[in-house]
């Protein structure tokens, strides 16, 4: 955190990181592996579509 000159820059990074992390992070103990893989594939496809536009 010391590398950021402005608190606003850090807040932007944390906001974006949290959004992406929540999209890809799944509770592994709560789901079966196949469901985790399907959800991760769908999240990655959505993320790629979002970034390409």
N, C-alpha and C positions, 0 to 999 in steps of 0.2 A: 504494500500500500504506500510505502514511502516513495515509490517511483512516480506516482501521479502528482502532478503539480496542482491540479484542481480537484476538489471534492466532486464536482459535477462529472468529470471524466470517469472517476471511479464508480460513481453511482450508475452511469450509463452502462459501463462494463458489467457490473454486478446484475443489473436488470436484464441485460441480454443473456448473460451466462445462466441466470436462473431459469429463464424461459426455455433455453435450449436444453439445459440439464434436466428439467422436469419433463421435457418431451421425450428424451431418450432414456432416462433412468427409470427402471421398473423394479418393483420389489420381487426379487428372484425367488424368495421363499413362498410368495403368495400365488405364483402362477407356474404352470408347466412350461417346459422349455420351448415347445412348439408355439405356444401363445406369445411368449416373450419375443421369439424370432419374428413372428408375424407382425406384432405391434411395432417392433423396431424397424422392420422393412417399410411398413406404412408410414412411420414417422420420418424415415429418411427420404422417402419419395415425396412427402409433403414438404420437407425442408428444401429439397432440391428444386421443387417447383416454385417455392417461395423465393429462393435465391436467384433463379434464372430470370425472373421478371423484373 
